[in-house]
Amino acid sequence: MHLQFRKATLQEIPQIWEILQKAIQRRKEDGSNQWQDGYPNPEVIKVDIEKEAGFALTEGENLVGYCAVLINDEPAYAGIEGNWLTNEDFVVVHRIAIAQDYLGKGLAKEMMKFVEEFAIKNNIYSVKADTNFDNLAMMKIFEKVGYVYCGEVFFRGSARRAYEKVLEK
């Protein structure tokens, strides 16, 4: 499988939204409350892409995954109940979703590696992320790729598990 990780384009919003809608449905079927409140939505994706923070994971011509990658841009992380591993610059990854037909192939882990490479290219050695307490699949992925549970952060009125990975310089 030849994967590429690149900035998403506005023309790809329909494909990205389809991937996210299926992920939203999977969360619901798993009994999760994550992404069941109208977020994310196509407008969020549009803003990601306009801010040059929306990233597509492709395999050949196929768009197989999406995430948002931002630098030092998550105000909720300042209010962590717990402790981050570092207090330096960080990359934050949000809205991680893999296309339905590509599940179970380790692509979320591959996407996390690309995010880490993005951080290092920008001379940043910390990646932070969060997920719902009931998103067991994402928690397993974070743990498998070396992220450390740091505490709780709060979004839209609910607590989320916060993770960080310190990258080698």
C-alpha positions in Angstrom: 0.0 0.0 0.0 1.4 3.4 -1.1 0.1 6.0 1.3 0.4 9.8 1.0 -0.4 12.4 3.6 -1.1 15.8 2.2 -3.2 18.9 2.7 -6.9 18.3 1.8 -8.6 20.5 -0.8 -12.0 22.2 -0.7 -13.1 20.0 -3.7 -12.6 16.9 -1.4 -15.1 18.1 1.2 -17.8 15.7 0.0 -15.5 12.7 0.2 -14.2 13.7 3.6 -17.7 14.3 4.9 -18.7 10.8 3.7 -15.8 9.3 5.6 -16.7 11.3 8.7 -20.4 10.5 8.5 -19.6 6.7 8.5 -17.2 7.3 11.5 -20.0 9.2 13.3 -22.3 6.2 12.6 -19.7 3.7 13.9 -19.4 5.8 17.1 -23.1 5.7 17.5 -23.3 1.9 16.9 -20.5 1.4 19.5 -22.7 3.2 22.0 -20.4 6.2 22.1 -21.5 9.8 22.6 -18.6 11.1 20.6 -19.5 13.1 17.5 -23.3 12.7 18.2 -24.0 16.4 18.6 -23.7 17.8 15.1 -19.9 18.0 15.3 -17.9 17.5 13.1 -19.8 18.8 10.1 -19.0 20.0 6.6 -18.4 23.6 7.8 -15.8 22.4 10.3 -14.0 20.5 7.5 -14.1 23.7 5.3 -12.6 25.8 8.1 -9.9 23.1 8.6 -9.0 23.2 4.9 -9.1 27.0 4.7 -6.7 27.2 7.7 -4.5 24.7 5.9 -5.0 22.3 8.8 -7.1 19.6 7.0 -5.1 16.6 5.9 -6.0 13.8 3.6 -4.6 10.3 3.7 -4.6 8.8 0.2 -3.8 5.4 -1.2 -3.3 5.9 -5.0 -6.3 7.9 -6.2 -8.4 7.0 -3.2 -9.0 9.3 -0.2 -8.9 6.8 2.7 -8.6 9.0 5.8 -8.8 12.5 7.2 -7.6 14.5 10.2 -7.0 18.0 11.2 -3.5 18.9 12.3 -2.9 22.2 14.1 0.1 23.8 15.7 -0.3 25.2 19.3 -4.0 25.7 18.5 -6.2 24.1 21.1 -7.2 26.5 23.9 -9.0 23.7 25.8 -5.7 22.0 26.5 -4.6 24.9 28.8 -7.2 23.8 31.3 -6.1 20.1 31.6 -7.0 18.4 34.8 -3.8 16.5 35.0 -0.4 17.3 33.6 1.0 17.4 30.0 4.4 15.8 29.6 5.8 19.0 28.1 4.8 22.7 28.1 6.5 23.4 24.8 5.2 23.9 21.3 2.9 21.1 20.2 1.0 19.7 17.3 -2.6 18.7 18.0 -4.5 16.2 15.9 -8.3 16.1 15.7 -11.1 14.5 13.7 -9.2 11.3 12.9 -11.3 9.1 10.6 -10.6 6.2 8.2 -12.8 5.3 5.3 -15.1 2.3 6.0 -13.5 0.1 3.3 -10.1 0.6 4.8 -10.8 -0.2 8.4 -8.6 -2.8 10.1 -5.6 -2.1 8.0 -3.7 -0.1 10.5 -4.3 3.2 8.7 -5.1 5.3 11.8 -1.7 4.3 13.2 -0.1 5.2 9.9 -1.8 8.5 9.9 -0.5 9.2 13.4 3.1 8.5 12.1 2.5 11.1 9.4 1.3 13.6 12.0 4.5 12.9 14.0 6.6 13.5 10.9 4.7 16.7 10.2 5.6 17.8 13.8 9.3 17.0 13.4 9.4 18.8 10.0 8.1 21.9 11.9 10.7 21.5 14.7 8.0 20.5 17.2 8.6 17.5 19.4 5.2 17.0 21.1 1.9 15.7 19.7 -1.2 16.1 21.7 -4.7 14.5 21.1 -7.9 13.7 22.9 -10.8 11.3 22.6 -14.0 10.4 24.4 -13.9 8.1 27.4 -16.0 5.6 25.4 -13.9 5.6 22.2 -12.0 2.4 23.1 -10.7 2.0 19.5 -9.0 5.4 19.5 -7.6 4.9 23.0 -6.0 1.6 21.9 -4.5 3.3 18.9 -3.0 6.0 21.0 -1.5 3.5 23.4 -0.1 1.3 20.6 1.7 4.2 19.0 3.2 5.4 22.3 0.9 8.2 23.6 0.7 8.7 27.3 -2.6 9.4 29.1 -2.2 12.8 30.8 -5.6 13.7 32.2 -8.8 15.2 31.2 -9.7 18.2 28.9 -13.1 19.6 28.4 -15.0 20.3 25.1 -18.5 21.3 24.5 -19.4 20.5 28.2 -17.9 17.1 28.5 -14.6 15.6 29.6 -12.2 13.9 27.2 -9.1 11.7 27.7 -6.0 13.7 26.8 -2.9 12.1 25.4 0.6 13.3 24.5 3.6 11.8 22.8 7.1 13.4 23.1 9.0 12.8 19.9 12.8 12.3 19.7 14.8 15.3 18.5 
